[in-house]
Amino acid sequence: MTKPKVAVIGTGGTIASQGLHGLDVQDYASSGRPILDAEALVAGVPDLARVADVFAVPFTAIPSTAIGWSDWRALVAKILELEAAHPDLAGIVITHGTATLEETAYLLSLTLPTDLPVVVTGAQRPFTGLSSDAQMNLVAAVRVAADPQARGLGVLVVLNDEIHAAREVTKTSTGRMQTFRSPDLGALGHVDADRNSFWRRPTRVMPVAERFDILKLDRPPRVDVLYSVAGGDSVAVHAFLAAGAAGIVCAALAPGFLTPAERSAMVEAIAQGCVAVLSSRAGSGRTFPTKRYGEEGFLNADNLNPQKARILLTLALTRGRDRAMIARLFETA
């Protein structure tokens, strides 16, 4: 029986890291041992051959704290290259550090012009750690990428035997295995020993034809995040504007309010043409379109957390600064 073909793109991160010994699960980044490339990672999990015909794809192995726009463009290009070169490809897995995993997954879900299943996975413990989650997370991700049920669901995130939508999932714990959660809506399904169990489909999947083309965009519009705190002032807002911010996402006090000084500074920013979007630092829930903030020109991030709202606003600004257009994107993407 022919097994489905799945490509694994390795970008580094904890899942590909090596400590000095099995208990080195904290300082492994300074162990001096190299980060495993995709080929070594796949070779290190021979049981992958039981679930799919897996092949490794070379890519730059870097910490996820260093990943940014040029890497995302390169990933989009690599995925399209793989799809064109392998018409029989069932899906693609991207191994990634967990620090920015959710941002990469969400950006890809908004920019990949394909319904080919793409699954992003990582690990909380290094590949060499005692009871590491690296190996099983990789197997689970390959199983989901190979599953026809995954097609059309947008980019997925798979860790800890759970399947999540890229738009909804976030890292909720620094060190626990169950760190990736979808706070408002929960997982899409589970990777069980006998099968993948999908329980629901995400409704916020951007149609392929409407996704953003970033391949020819060398530098994105600058978007910063204002983290609101008790007693917060105008210093950060003025610094963002001086640096050329085209947009500012407010990680506002729940349910979506700023301190008086922050709000006054943001109103000034809006008057200067900066696009302001209200998210929340609460970790879940919508920011509601209140009358007074709406009249001042603020837009709302719906239930996107600040880091994902920044991704969407950055992409939206590549199409212009029309407030109605940007508002529609936050209601649908």
Phi, psi and omega per residue, in radians:
M1 nan 2.281 -3.133
T2 -1.286 2.273 3.120
K3 -1.568 2.626 3.104
P4 -1.125 2.571 -3.132
K5 -1.653 2.241 -3.115
V6 -2.302 2.308 3.070
A7 -1.667 2.481 3.076
V8 -2.066 2.035 3.079
I9 -1.751 2.126 -3.126
G10 -1.741 2.190 3.107
T11 -1.977 0.163 3.136
G12 1.711 -2.594 3.129
G13 1.568 -3.138 -3.120
T14 -1.030 -0.651 -3.103
I15 -1.017 -0.451 -3.109
A16 -1.928 0.178 -3.078
S17 -1.593 2.735 -3.110
Q18 -2.243 2.223 3.051
G19 -1.592 -3.116 3.129
L20 -1.354 -0.444 -3.136
H21 -2.817 3.112 -3.042
G22 -1.101 -0.465 -3.130
L23 -1.610 0.011 3.119
D24 -1.480 1.414 -3.098
V25 -2.005 0.222 3.135
Q26 -2.176 -0.828 -3.065
D27 -1.824 0.424 -3.085
Y28 -1.089 -0.436 -3.135
A29 -1.114 -0.405 3.132
S30 -1.880 0.371 -3.112
S31 -1.264 -0.374 -3.071
G32 1.524 -0.144 3.120
R33 -1.483 2.499 -3.049
P34 -1.229 2.645 2.990
I35 -1.243 2.337 -3.126
L36 -1.184 2.327 3.013
D37 -1.393 3.069 -3.047
A38 -1.033 -0.691 -3.115
E39 -1.123 -0.775 3.132
A40 -1.192 -0.629 3.128
L41 -1.115 -0.829 3.127
V42 -1.128 -0.742 3.136
A43 -1.115 -0.483 -3.129
G44 -1.349 -0.118 3.113
V45 -2.216 1.305 -3.061
P46 -1.066 -0.400 3.134
D47 -1.188 -0.185 3.042
L48 -0.993 -0.572 -3.119
A49 -1.123 -0.309 3.112
R50 -1.330 -0.364 -3.032
V51 -1.978 -0.342 -3.120
A52 -2.871 2.882 2.985
D53 -1.549 1.684 -2.979
V54 -1.764 2.362 3.010
F55 -2.296 2.544 -3.067
A56 -1.558 2.566 -3.133
V57 -2.135 2.082 -3.134
P58 -1.085 2.434 3.062
F59 -2.721 3.028 3.136
T60 -1.324 2.201 3.117
A61 -1.632 1.881 -3.082
I62 -2.387 2.746 3.035
P63 -1.110 2.544 -3.117
S64 -1.185 -0.295 3.041
T65 -1.189 -0.267 -3.113
A66 -1.784 -0.051 -3.068
I67 -1.335 2.420 -3.135
G68 -2.692 -2.777 -2.967
W69 -0.956 -0.842 -3.084
S70 -1.116 -0.600 3.102
D71 -1.217 -0.683 3.114
W72 -1.121 -0.738 3.090
R73 -1.070 -0.737 3.141
A74 -1.140 -0.639 3.101
L75 -1.152 -0.764 3.101
V76 -1.032 -0.814 -3.141
A77 -1.085 -0.719 -3.131
K78 -1.141 -0.717 -3.135
I79 -1.126 -0.753 3.123
L80 -1.159 -0.628 3.079
E81 -1.105 -0.763 3.133
L82 -1.132 -0.747 -3.137
E83 -1.081 -0.693 3.137
A84 -1.221 -0.643 -3.075
A85 -1.399 -0.373 -3.079
H86 -2.266 1.447 -3.122
P87 -1.044 -0.374 -3.128
D88 -1.635 0.196 -3.106
L89 -1.192 2.205 3.140
A90 -1.444 -0.591 -3.113
G91 -3.105 3.061 -3.094
I92 -2.298 2.413 3.032
V93 -1.967 2.376 3.034
I94 -2.024 2.096 3.049
T95 -1.578 2.441 -2.870
H96 -2.687 2.599 2.976
G97 -1.154 2.578 -3.006
T98 -1.387 -0.274 -3.053
A99 -1.042 -0.755 -3.120
T100 -2.117 0.295 -3.078
L101 -0.953 -0.779 -3.075
E102 -1.135 -0.567 3.134
E103 -1.243 -0.771 3.075
T104 -1.048 -0.789 -3.109
A105 -1.093 -0.760 -3.113
Y106 -1.194 -0.729 3.103
L107 -1.059 -0.777 3.126
L108 -1.079 -0.619 -3.134
S109 -1.163 -0.393 -3.129
L110 -1.688 -0.150 -3.009
T111 -2.196 -0.267 -3.123
L112 -1.406 2.062 -3.131
P113 -1.468 0.959 -3.114
T114 -2.734 2.659 3.028
D115 -1.721 0.114 3.081
L116 -1.009 2.295 3.128
P117 -1.023 2.193 3.060
V118 -2.169 2.170 -3.066
V119 -2.139 2.249 3.103
V120 -1.842 2.336 3.135
T121 -2.439 2.882 3.118
G122 -2.736 -2.766 3.130
A123 -2.707 2.717 3.082
Q124 -1.634 -0.357 3.095
R125 -2.128 2.557 -3.110
P126 -1.105 2.838 -3.094
F127 -0.961 -0.576 -3.081
T128 -1.606 -0.047 -3.066
G129 -1.235 2.597 3.070
L130 -1.099 2.254 -3.103
S131 1.017 0.687 3.118
S132 -1.121 2.552 3.052
D133 -1.571 -0.025 -3.040
A134 -1.054 -0.856 -3.042
Q135 -1.150 -0.825 -3.094
M136 -1.229 -0.599 3.084
N137 -1.107 -0.677 3.116
L138 -1.151 -0.772 3.103
V139 -1.060 -0.789 -3.125
A140 -1.087 -0.726 3.141
A141 -1.116 -0.724 3.106
V142 -1.112 -0.725 3.116
R143 -1.062 -0.703 3.134
V144 -1.244 -0.744 3.132
A145 -1.075 -0.531 -3.136
A146 -1.449 -0.129 -3.020
D147 -1.548 2.139 3.107
P148 -0.998 -0.419 3.112
Q149 -1.132 -0.353 -3.101
A150 -1.409 -0.255 -3.108
R151 -1.183 2.355 3.079
G152 1.466 0.073 -3.131
L153 -1.659 0.064 -3.020
G154 1.387 -3.107 3.104
V155 -1.175 2.414 -3.104
L156 -2.008 2.707 3.063
V157 -2.103 2.217 -3.095
V158 -2.223 2.050 2.990
L159 -2.628 2.700 3.029
N160 0.965 0.627 3.123
D161 1.135 0.333 3.123
E162 -2.068 2.539 3.125
I163 -1.921 2.147 -3.099
H164 -2.184 2.675 3.009
A165 -1.403 2.435 -3.098
A166 -1.021 -0.645 -3.112
R167 -1.166 -0.549 -2.941
E168 -1.715 -0.385 -2.969
V169 -1.504 2.619 3.070
T170 -2.623 2.733 3.083
K171 -1.431 2.162 -3.004
T172 -1.986 -0.131 -3.120
S173 -2.504 2.516 -3.123
T174 -1.236 -0.607 -3.004
G175 -2.293 -0.221 -3.077
R176 -1.318 2.627 -3.127
M177 -1.122 -0.565 -3.090
Q178 -1.570 0.565 -3.013
T179 -1.100 -0.640 -3.062
F180 -1.493 2.083 -3.098
R181 -2.352 2.757 2.979
S182 -1.969 1.595 -2.895
P183 -0.993 -0.756 -3.052
D184 -1.405 -0.594 -2.912
L185 -2.155 -0.296 3.126
G186 1.464 3.080 -3.093
A187 -1.189 2.718 3.030
L188 -1.364 -0.506 -3.094
G189 3.141 -2.981 -3.091
H190 -2.324 2.641 3.049
V191 -1.749 1.731 -3.116
D192 -1.669 2.964 -3.069
A193 -1.084 -0.593 -3.061
D194 -1.689 -0.403 -3.094
R195 -2.941 2.931 2.945
N196 -1.535 2.229 -3.137
S197 -1.903 1.879 3.080
F198 -1.648 2.229 -3.089
W199 -1.830 -0.401 3.135
R200 -2.740 2.904 3.092
R201 -2.011 2.438 3.092
P202 -1.246 2.480 3.136
T203 -1.625 -0.301 -3.126
R204 -1.730 1.198 3.046
V205 -2.026 1.991 -3.101
M206 -1.127 2.281 3.087
P207 -0.983 2.516 -3.072
V208 -0.947 -0.740 -3.076
A209 -1.164 -0.327 -3.085
E210 -1.742 -0.007 -3.071
R211 -1.267 2.766 -3.049
F212 -1.389 2.418 3.081
D213 -1.717 1.936 -3.109
I214 -1.907 -0.002 -3.012
L215 -1.111 -0.497 -3.116
K216 -1.798 0.138 -3.095
L217 -1.795 1.792 -3.061
D218 -1.227 -0.678 -3.084
R219 -2.332 2.148 -3.114
P220 -1.384 2.857 3.003
P221 -1.041 2.534 3.138
R222 -1.374 2.231 3.060
V223 -2.290 2.222 3.139
D224 -1.958 2.900 3.139
V225 -2.074 2.148 3.056
L226 -1.666 2.025 3.136
Y227 -1.632 1.968 -3.072
S228 -1.376 2.379 3.105
V229 -2.426 2.790 3.080
A230 -0.996 2.216 -3.118
G231 1.427 0.150 -3.127
G232 -1.030 2.483 -3.077
D233 -2.033 -2.778 -3.019
S234 -1.700 -0.025 -2.986
V235 -1.034 -0.849 -3.090
A236 -1.106 -0.738 -3.129
V237 -1.061 -0.802 3.140
H238 -1.114 -0.635 3.107
A239 -1.156 -0.719 3.120
F240 -1.075 -0.776 3.141
L241 -1.117 -0.714 3.126
A242 -1.112 -0.511 3.132
A243 -1.440 -0.079 3.091
G244 1.673 0.457 -3.127
A245 -1.085 2.209 3.026
A246 -1.528 -0.362 3.134
G247 -2.617 2.676 3.062
I248 -2.349 2.210 3.019
V249 -1.680 2.263 3.132
C250 -1.712 2.023 2.971
A251 -1.415 1.401 -2.898
A252 -1.411 2.870 3.017
L253 -1.161 2.288 -3.097
A254 -1.091 2.429 0.161
P255 -1.606 0.259 3.114
G256 2.456 0.720 -3.098
F257 -2.064 2.679 3.082
L258 -1.965 2.822 3.005
T259 -1.181 2.798 -3.140
P260 -0.955 -0.740 -3.120
A261 -1.211 -0.703 3.099
E262 -1.114 -0.767 -3.114
R263 -1.111 -0.771 3.132
S264 -1.060 -0.741 3.123
A265 -1.150 -0.670 3.132
M266 -1.199 -0.608 3.079
V267 -1.109 -0.680 3.050
E268 -1.079 -0.739 -3.132
A269 -1.092 -0.745 3.120
I270 -1.071 -0.711 3.134
A271 -1.107 -0.448 3.116
Q272 -1.540 0.052 3.086
G273 1.753 -0.002 3.107
C274 -1.321 2.419 3.131
V275 -1.570 2.207 -3.084
A276 -1.953 2.247 3.138
V277 -2.165 2.249 3.126
L278 -1.588 1.995 2.936
S279 -1.908 -2.863 -3.121
S280 -2.440 2.576 3.083
R281 -1.496 0.061 -3.038
A282 -1.261 -0.452 3.128
G283 1.720 -0.225 3.063
S284 -2.838 2.872 3.110
G285 1.584 2.719 3.125
R286 -1.365 2.687 2.843
T287 -1.669 2.199 -2.987
F288 -1.546 2.527 -3.107
P289 -1.357 1.394 -3.137
T290 -1.246 2.647 -3.036
K291 -1.069 -0.831 -3.027
R292 -1.182 -0.663 3.108
Y293 -1.259 -0.644 3.106
G294 -1.096 -0.709 3.133
E295 -1.155 -0.462 3.127
E296 -1.482 -0.113 3.048
G297 1.830 0.084 3.113
F298 -1.290 2.481 2.974
L299 -1.806 2.935 -3.099
N300 -2.066 2.528 -3.086
A301 -1.548 0.091 -3.023
D302 1.047 -2.207 3.128
N303 -1.885 0.322 3.068
L304 -1.255 2.363 3.058
N305 -1.248 2.911 -3.041
P306 -0.990 -0.723 -3.089
Q307 -1.194 -0.559 3.089
K308 -1.413 -0.596 3.050
A309 -1.056 -0.634 3.084
R310 -1.099 -0.727 3.102
I311 -1.040 -0.888 -3.081
L312 -1.156 -0.713 3.128
L313 -1.136 -0.696 3.092
T314 -1.009 -0.824 3.138
L315 -1.177 -0.717 3.141
A316 -1.041 -0.693 -3.108
L317 -1.188 -0.273 3.038
T318 -1.234 -0.237 3.107
R319 -1.842 0.056 3.117
G320 2.091 -3.090 -3.063
R321 -1.997 0.322 3.113
D322 -1.114 2.092 -3.030
R323 -1.129 -0.663 -3.126
A324 -1.138 -0.705 3.112
M325 -1.112 -0.796 -3.110
I326 -1.167 -0.705 3.107
A327 -1.050 -0.710 3.117
R328 -1.100 -0.692 3.127
L329 -1.086 -0.721 3.128
F330 -1.228 -0.322 3.090
E331 -1.533 -0.258 -3.004
T332 -2.215 -0.461 -2.977
A333 -1.562 nan nan
